[in-house]
Amino acid sequence: MQHLLAVIGVLIVVWLVVAIVGAVVEGLFWLFMVGLVLFLLTAAWGWTRRDSRR
């Protein structure tokens, strides 16, 4: 279970970086949107996994 949480943490960081790069580079607004959606989905999935472990 610890490895799964580590993978989720890495994915959250990656999606956050993608969202920031998309926001900084003006022409890549779509990258910001994709990164934001993936970040939120991964965070929600990790949250449900964390709660089901208890």
Residue pairs with C-beta under 8 A, 6 or more apart in sequence:
1 53
4 49
5 46
5 49
5 50
8 42
8 45
8 46
8 49
9 46
11 38
11 42
12 39
12 42
12 43
12 46
15 35
15 36
15 38
15 39
15 42
16 35
16 39
17 35
18 31
18 34
18 35
18 38
19 31
19 32
19 35
19 36
19 39
20 32
20 35
21 28
21 31
21 32
21 35
22 28
22 29
22 30
22 31
22 32
22 33
22 34
22 35
23 29
23 32
25 31
